[in-house]
Amino acid sequence: MTFAITNARTGAVLAERARRADNFFTRFRGLMWTKALPEGEALLIVPCNSVHCFNMRYTIDVLFLSRDGVVVKAIPGMKPGSVSPIVKGARATLELPEGTIARTGTQEGDRLELPAIG
């Protein structure tokens, strides 16, 4: 099942086809070993307060979200092989194609419209 994600402040669409990773296997796999994350797609990982880009071939944008969908930290341009910090207050991460944060004007403090994080 896929779903759309928009920025409530700007109305910008971050993803038309996001999918959720919320069990051991889907969270563990994440985007590892994929060739690309196409424009319009995203991966919401729940629960999650830190990510890595091991076994990835491309750069991504990452948003760390609170339980109510507020962006608590934004990391544009996370490179393959890198590791994010542990983000206090984050309940989920949203992995997006590189450039999505800039293209949509998304900032820390923005609330995203998406299915309940839980």
BELJO-V851687 format. One record per pair of residues at least 4 apart in sequence whose ideal C-beta (glycine too) atoms are under 8 Angstrom apart, sorted by the first residue. I is the first residue (numbers start at 1). GAP is how many residues later the second one is. Records with the same first field share a line. If there is no record, write none. Layout:
I = GAP, GAP
This chain:
1 = 18, 19
2 = 14, 15, 16, 17
3 = 14, 15, 16, 17, 111, 112
4 = 9, 11, 12, 13, 14, 110
5 = 8, 9, 10, 13, 37, 39, 89, 107, 108, 109
6 = 5, 6, 7, 8, 106, 107, 108
7 = 4, 5, 7, 97, 98, 99, 103, 104, 105, 106
8 = 102, 103, 104, 105
9 = 101, 102
10 = 94, 95, 96, 100
12 = 91, 92, 93, 94
13 = 91
14 = 4, 28, 80, 82, 86, 90, 92, 98
15 = 25, 26, 27, 79, 81, 85
16 = 24, 25
17 = 23, 24, 25
18 = 23, 24, 25, 26, 76, 96
19 = 22, 23, 24, 25
20 = 6, 23, 24, 26, 95
21 = 5, 6, 8, 9, 22, 23, 24, 25
22 = 4, 5, 23, 24, 25
23 = 4
24 = 4
25 = 4
26 = 4
27 = 18, 19, 21
29 = 4
30 = 13, 15, 21, 65
31 = 6, 12, 25, 29, 64
32 = 22, 23, 24
33 = 22, 23
34 = 22, 23
35 = 22, 23
36 = 21, 22
37 = 4, 5, 6, 21, 23, 58, 59, 60
38 = 59
39 = 58
40 = 57
41 = 56
42 = 52, 53, 54, 55, 58
43 = 51, 52
44 = 48, 49, 50, 51, 70, 73
45 = 6, 47, 48, 49, 50
46 = 45, 46, 71, 72
47 = 44, 45
48 = 42, 43, 44, 45
49 = 15, 37, 38, 39, 41, 42, 44
50 = 33, 34, 35, 36, 37, 40, 43
51 = 11, 27, 32, 33, 42, 44
52 = 30, 31, 32
53 = 7, 25, 26, 27, 28, 29, 30
54 = 26, 27
56 = 4, 24, 25
57 = 23
58 = 22, 40
59 = 18, 19, 20, 21, 39
60 = 18, 35, 36, 37, 38
61 = 13, 14, 15, 16, 17, 34, 35, 36, 37, 38, 39, 40
62 = 12, 13, 16, 22, 31, 32, 33, 34
63 = 8, 10, 11, 12, 30, 31, 33, 38, 43, 49
64 = 7, 8, 9, 10, 11, 20, 23, 26, 28, 29, 30
65 = 4, 5, 6, 7, 25, 26, 27, 28, 29, 47, 52
66 = 4, 6, 23, 24, 25, 51
67 = 24, 50, 51
68 = 43, 49
69 = 42, 43, 44, 45, 48
70 = 39, 40, 41, 42
71 = 35, 36, 37, 38, 39, 40, 41
72 = 15, 16, 17, 18, 36
73 = 14, 17, 35
74 = 27, 32, 33, 34
75 = 9
76 = 22, 23, 25, 26
77 = 21
78 = 4, 6
91 = 26, 27
92 = 25
94 = 18
96 = 4, 5
99 = 4
100 = 4, 6
101 = 5
106 = 4, 6
